[in-house]
Structure formats: C-alpha cells, structure tokens
Amino acid sequence: MFGWRTIRSASEVAGAEDTLSRLHQGPGGIGSTSGFGRLAAIALVLILGMALLAYWMVERQRAAVEAARQETRAEIEAILTERIDAADRLARSADRILSPLPVMTPGEEATLRRFLNASHLAKAREFGVRVEDEDALDSLVAAGQLTELEDSTRYWIVRPDISPANVVPDLRTVLEVLGARFQERLAEMELPPYRMEITSALRTAEQQARLQRNNANAAAGASSHEFGTTVDLSYAAFAPPAEVPVELINGVSEDLRPLIRRIADLAFESVSGRKSRELGRIFGQVLAEAQDEGIALVIYERQQTVYHLTVGRAM
C-alpha cells in the first residue's frame, strides 16, 4: 500500500510538472497567444470599469449641478414674485391717490398760455445765443455758454432721440428748481417722486429750418429753441422715480437689482400713463407758480402734448 501511494505521488508530481510546463510554454499557457488574449480581456474590463466609474461620477456631479440650478431658479422666482407683488401694491396706492384728483381746467390752461412765442423769443435773445450750426454749438459748449443735460437725474430724463440736450446754464437751474418743487408736491400727497420728461431742447438754426420744411406745426421764423433757453416737457408722460423704493431693493443681490429696477419702472409707468392728466395738473400748478415768479415762461401746447418752457430770468 505504501509503495502504491509512493508511485501515485510520483505520478502526481510528474503530472504537475507537465502541467506547469504547458502553462508556461505550450498552447494555452501564460506565454502563449491565448494567454495574452486573456490578459488583454482583463485589461479591457478594467478600462471599461474605470470609464464607467468616471461616467457615473460626471453624471452624479451633473445631477448635483442641475439640482442646485433648480434650487437657485426657485429662489429667484420667489424673490421676483415677492417684489412684483410689492411693486404692484405701491402702484395701486399711487393710482388710488390720483384717481379722485381733477385734471387741468380751461382757466388753468389759459394761465399757461399767457406768454406766446414772441415773448419766449425775446427772453431767448436776452439770455441765450443763437446757435447757427454744429460748429457753433461745439464752440459754445467748449466756452461754457451751453451745458449738456445729463440723460437721467433725480428730477428729469432726456428722451433718447434728442440726446445730447444742450441748454444755457440758467435753464438747467430752472429745471432743477421745477423738479424739486414738483417732487415736494408729490411727497406731500404721498405719491412717488415722478420726474419730468424732456422731449426737445436746443435745435440749431439749420435743424430748425429743416423742421419747418418738414413739420407744419413748427413755428415760422426763429424759435427760442435755437438759443438754448427752451425745452419741451411732456405732460402726457412722466418718468418713474430715479431711485427704486427701499422695500423693493433691500435684500436683493446686485445681479438681480437691474431686473427689480425694471419691474419698479414698469409698475410706476403704468400709473403715470393712466394718470398723466392728473399728474400734469400738479406739474402745471408748479409751472404756473414759477411763471408768476418770473423764473420761467410756459406755453401749454395743444398740437403737441408738451409744455414749452423758456428761462425767464438769470438764475
């Protein structure tokens, strides 16, 4: 029995050696072509596994980014909804205050038509200088005899189609006085600080001549607009306040503030558009007082929805 086990063990050793030899050198061994194929397959599986892991990590990151984006969008929508509601409340309040107010009477209109074009032209010649063309305009601006109005201030805006608007310095002072008085009157009534809209300012003699050829409503002869002493102020539209109300802007990030600004402007413009005649009467009273003081002459235009305003005395 012992001998048989020994022989069997020897056979086993021989068989093991043969197997090792075939694995190392023969067909199917590690050193064979098929062995390299198995290694390549394993490597490919590892590469694919790593690629899948990387893809999973990218997708997970993308999902996290999308979730954050959705959360941010929801926060922005909530802020905008809240501020739109607040702007709407302010607009409704202004609308309620203006709704029972009377509009300008014929007598009040007549008060603002006491001084017609001849009077305005006389003041223009007294306090301004006629601007013949663009070269003359540039020289007068450089000399400080004319000044360019800012497109937007706390008291007025200049319509884009007439910018830049040039006037004599005295007229700029008159506009500041009128804007301040108008907003004081509005504040007393708990109304937003609406601003004047300047629709026309200086026109050179060349520009005025072209206007007369193309516009039947343009005054014949010289116009006070040619001297930098006159502007037209709309009574059909009033610009929204220069500053956004604190309750609309507090707690809002800088990147959202321009959007809140537009929301506020639209809310206030909706009221001033509907109630322009009521606001026009308030502003007309300010103009009438200024005319009585001699600081301005006014024409309440009928063919155009503007107050034609000329400086009345040195400021």
SEKOLNU-961851 format. One line per 5 residues: number of its first residue (from 1); their letters; for each residue y, z, x of C-alpha. Coordinates in steps of 0.1 Angstrom, whole numbers, plus 5000, padded with zeros to 4 digits. Each point is the difference from the previous one (the first is absolute). Example, Ala and Ser with C-alpha at 12.3 -4.5 7.8 and 13.67 -1.06 7.14 Angstrom:
1) AS) 4955 5078 5123 | 5034 4993 5014
//
This chain:
1) MFGWR) 5000 5000 5000 | 5023 5009 5028 | 4993 4967 5017 | 5006 4980 4969 | 5034 5017 4995
6) TIRSA) 5009 4993 5036 | 4991 4963 4996 | 5020 4999 4968 | 5029 5015 5017 | 4998 4975 5028
11) SEVAG) 5000 4972 4974 | 5030 5015 4984 | 5018 5002 5033 | 4992 4964 5007 | 5011 4989 4965
16) AEDTL) 5033 5019 5004 | 5006 4983 5033 | 4993 4967 4985 | 5024 5007 4971 | 5028 5011 5024
21) SRLHQ) 4994 4968 5020 | 5003 4978 4969 | 5031 5019 4988 | 5017 4995 5033 | 4990 4964 5008
26) GPGGI) 4979 4983 4974 | 5009 4984 4967 | 5018 5025 4977 | 5008 5023 5029 | 5034 5015 5008
31) GSTSG) 5005 4974 5027 | 4990 4971 4976 | 5022 4977 4979 | 4990 5018 4968 | 5009 5033 5015
36) FGRLA) 5035 4988 5007 | 5002 4988 4964 | 4993 5034 4988 | 5027 5015 5022 | 5024 4973 4987
41) AIALV) 4991 5009 4965 | 5007 5037 5006 | 5033 4992 5017 | 5010 4978 4970 | 4991 5027 4976
46) LILGM) 5022 5024 5020 | 5029 4976 5001 | 4997 4994 4963 | 4999 5037 4994 | 5031 5005 5020
51) ALLAY) 5018 4972 4982 | 4990 5014 4966 | 5013 5034 5011 | 5033 4985 5011 | 5003 4981 4968
56) WMVER) 4993 5032 4980 | 5026 5019 5019 | 5026 4972 4995 | 4992 4998 4963 | 5003 5038 4997
61) QRAAV) 5033 4999 5017 | 5012 4972 4978 | 4989 5019 4969 | 5020 5030 5013 | 5031 4979 5006
66) EAARQ) 4997 4985 4965 | 4996 5034 4985 | 5031 5012 5018 | 5018 4968 4989 | 4991 5006 4964
71) ETRAE) 5011 5037 5002 | 5033 4989 5016 | 5005 4974 4973 | 4994 5026 4973 | 5025 5023 5016
76) IEAIL) 5026 4973 5002 | 4994 4990 4964 | 5004 5036 4988 | 5033 5004 5020 | 5014 4967 4986
81) TERID) 4990 5008 4964 | 5017 5034 5003 | 5032 4985 5015 | 5001 4972 4974 | 4998 5025 4972
86) AADRL) 5028 5021 5017 | 5022 4969 5004 | 4993 4991 4964 | 5011 5034 4988 | 5033 4997 5020
91) ARSAD) 5006 4966 4985 | 4993 5012 4965 | 5024 5029 5005 | 5028 4976 5011 | 4992 4977 4971
96) RILSP) 5004 5029 4975 | 5033 5010 5015 | 5014 4965 4998 | 4986 4990 4967 | 5026 5017 4977
101) LPVMT) 5030 4990 5022 | 5025 4974 4988 | 5006 4967 5017 | 5035 4987 5011 | 5024 4995 4971
106) PGEEA) 5023 4969 4997 | 5029 5023 5009 | 4983 5012 5032 | 4992 4964 5009 | 5037 4990 4995
111) TLRRF) 5010 5029 5023 | 4980 4983 5027 | 5016 4967 4994 | 5037 5010 5004 | 5003 4985 5035
116) LNASH) 4988 4964 5001 | 4996 4975 5028 | 5036 4997 5010 | 5003 5038 5005 | 4968 5001 5021
121) LAKAR) 5012 4971 5021 | 5033 5017 5007 | 4982 5031 5012 | 4976 4979 5021 | 5029 4984 5018
126) EFGVR) 5016 5034 5006 | 4969 5018 5014 | 4978 4972 5012 | 5001 4968 5020 | 4988 4966 4988
131) VEDED) 4968 4989 5017 | 4999 4963 5004 | 4966 4994 5015 | 4971 5016 5018 | 5018 4999 5034
136) ALDSL) 5029 5019 4985 | 4976 5025 4985 | 4983 5007 5033 | 5034 5006 5017 | 5012 5024 4973
141) VAAGQ) 4968 5020 5001 | 5003 5002 5038 | 5036 5012 4997 | 4990 5027 4974 | 5021 4985 4972
146) LTELE) 4968 4994 4981 | 4969 5022 4999 | 4965 4993 4989 | 4986 5021 4972 | 4966 5015 5005
151) DSTRY) 4974 4984 4977 | 4990 5034 4987 | 5018 5034 5000 | 4999 5030 4978 | 5027 4984 4978
156) WIVRP) 4992 4963 4998 | 4977 4971 5008 | 5010 4965 5010 | 4980 4973 4983 | 4979 4981 5025
161) DISPA) 5015 4966 4992 | 5035 5010 5011 | 4991 5021 5030 | 5018 5004 5024 | 5029 5012 4979
166) NVVPD) 5034 5003 5018 | 5030 5018 4986 | 5032 5016 5013 | 4995 5037 5010 | 5022 5012 4971
171) LRTVL) 4976 4985 4975 | 4970 5017 5017 | 5018 5033 4995 | 5007 4992 4963 | 4963 4992 4995
176) EVLGA) 4990 5034 5015 | 5025 5018 4977 | 4987 4982 4970 | 4963 5005 5009 | 5006 5037 5005
181) RFQER) 5018 5005 4967 | 4974 4980 4981 | 4972 5021 5014 | 5019 5032 4993 | 5004 4990 4964
186) LAEME) 4963 4991 4998 | 4990 5034 5015 | 5021 5018 4974 | 4979 4983 4974 | 4967 5008 5019
191) LPPYR) 4994 4963 5007 | 4987 4984 5032 | 5026 4989 5026 | 5000 4963 4992 | 5018 4977 5023
196) MEITS) 5024 4971 4997 | 4986 4964 5005 | 5024 4978 5019 | 4994 4964 4989 | 5029 4982 5018
201) ALRTA) 5024 5008 5028 | 5020 4979 5024 | 4999 4963 4996 | 5017 4978 5026 | 5025 4974 4987
206) EQQAR) 4974 4974 5007 | 4974 5018 4980 | 5024 5006 4971 | 5009 4963 4999 | 4963 4991 4998
211) LQRNN) 4995 5026 4973 | 5029 4985 4979 | 4984 4965 5003 | 4966 5013 4988 | 5008 5028 4977
216) ANAAA) 5023 4995 4970 | 5005 5038 4997 | 5015 5003 5034 | 5038 5007 5000 | 5022 4971 5010
221) GASSH) 5022 5003 5031 | 4997 5029 5025 | 4977 5029 4991 | 5004 5036 5010 | 4964 4997 5013
226) EFGTT) 5014 4979 5029 | 5019 5030 5014 | 4972 5026 5004 | 5017 5022 4975 | 4978 4994 4970
231) VDLSY) 4964 5005 4989 | 4981 4994 4968 | 4980 5030 4987 | 4972 4995 4974 | 5002 5018 4967
236) AAFAP) 4967 4985 4989 | 4980 5017 5028 | 5002 5032 5020 | 4979 5006 5031 | 4976 5030 5001
241) PAEVP) 5009 5030 5021 | 5001 4998 5038 | 4977 5030 5003 | 4967 5005 4984 | 4999 5033 4979
246) VELIN) 4985 5029 5019 | 4974 5006 4974 | 4986 4965 5006 | 4999 5000 5038 | 4990 5035 5009
251) GVSED) 4965 5003 5015 | 4997 4962 5003 | 4989 4985 5034 | 5024 4977 5018 | 4979 4969 4994
256) LRPLI) 5000 5005 4962 | 5038 5007 4997 | 5010 4964 4998 | 4977 4996 4971 | 5014 5031 4983
261) RRIAD) 5035 4986 5006 | 4991 4968 4981 | 4984 5020 4972 | 5032 5021 4996 | 5022 4969 5002
266) LAFES) 4981 4982 4973 | 5002 5031 4977 | 5037 5003 5004 | 5007 4963 4998 | 4981 4998 4967
271) VSGRK) 5025 5025 4986 | 5032 4985 5015 | 4988 4966 4987 | 4997 5012 4965 | 5031 5023 5001
276) SRELG) 5023 4979 5022 | 5027 4999 4973 | 5000 5038 4997 | 5001 5003 5038 | 5027 4973 5000
281) RIFGQ) 5022 5021 4978 | 4997 5030 5022 | 5009 4979 5030 | 5027 4982 4981 | 5017 5034 4994
286) VLAEA) 4999 5007 5037 | 5016 4966 5006 | 5027 5006 4974 | 5010 5032 5016 | 5001 4984 5034
291) QDEGI) 5022 4972 4986 | 5024 5026 4985 | 5002 5016 5034 | 5009 4966 5015 | 4971 4999 5025
296) ALVIY) 4983 4970 4984 | 5007 4972 4975 | 4971 4990 4977 | 4991 4970 4978 | 4972 5005 4975
301) ERQQT) 4985 4965 5002 | 4984 4985 4969 | 4986 4967 5014 | 4982 5020 5027 | 4987 5035 4996
306) VYHLT) 5021 5015 5027 | 5031 5021 5007 | 5023 4980 5023 | 5016 5027 5022 | 5029 4997 5025
311) VGRAM) 5014 5027 5022 | 5033 5013 4985 | 5016 5018 5029 | 4995 5009 5036 | 4973 5027 5005
//
